[in-house]
């Protein structure tokens, strides 16, 4: 069956909106009609080679939609059900999974090397980060499908698949923010906005948002920021001034740049926690001297997918949505159609992009 999709023909090439031949679901597979997909910076990292995937590929790793058909052996969803896509399904058998660290599953991205669909001339297409959500419909392994919780709008639910799980998990699972603590969030994009809301939900007493753009202040404060700092060479000093010259208990970096990681580290109090969520390139080298590591006693940690278990965390997030504590709509600055994805990518490359949601 032919559907339209955004195809990455080669690393560094512009996305192309084209028709693809999508097969019917085989055993253990599910066909989803997409309602929406988030345009995430990670997709940009895939397209420019920062993160490696086989190409040509259909990108899009954050989406939600309606089950159209299921293959043999699929029992947890049925045609007509709403579903959220999980781009990093855990295998349950590798070493990380045996430790309960499913977000580090060694086999989570094995599906990206498979053949997902074909172009009109027969060229094989891969599924990006497993789920190929930049398309009208997709066929995925059943392990990539999570039932949509009740009370969550289907379109908004797309953001639960990556940005919200990542931001919420960075606060609650990695930084482990406690009520009354202070938090700084570097980068007010989709993940940053989710992180700000998560810090508010955690009961942080002071939440400092940091971004290069002064225009994002209102958005950040709406998400939960109590203070806003325009990024500069003096950012750590400004944050320490806001926190009794101590620095924040936890800083979360959502950009993936060496200078931002270093600023987040310097903004963290002695004995505090710095969590790096942003995906940076190999050229982004961060340096520390041995004395400061000893003296400051800070913890610096990476954070993959919010250190989350989607199957367990999705119902928790849904309860926050239903209770009004988590506003998914506030994470979106622009709603576009499938044809708007290439332009959204160009804006992201130029540093002008907001948080776009593709609505099918």
Secondary structure, 3 states (H helix, E strand, C coil): CEEEEEEECCCCCCEEEEEEEECCCCCCEEEEEEEEEEECHHHHHHHHCCCCCCCCEECCCCEEEEEEEECCCCCCCCCCCEEEECCCCCCCCCHHHHCCCHHHCCCCCHHHHCCCEEECCCCEEECCCCCCCCECEEEEEHHHEEECCCCCCCCHHHHHHCHHHHHHHHHHHHCCCCCCCEEEEECCCHHHHHHHHHHHHHCCCEEEEEECCHHHHHHHHHHCCCEEEECCCCHHHHHHHHCCCCCEEEEEECCCCHHHHHHHHHCEEEEEEEEECCCCCCCCCCCCCHHHHHHHCCEEEECCHHHCCHHHHHHHHHHHHHCCCCCHHHHCCEEECHHHHHHHHHHHHCCCCCCEEEEC
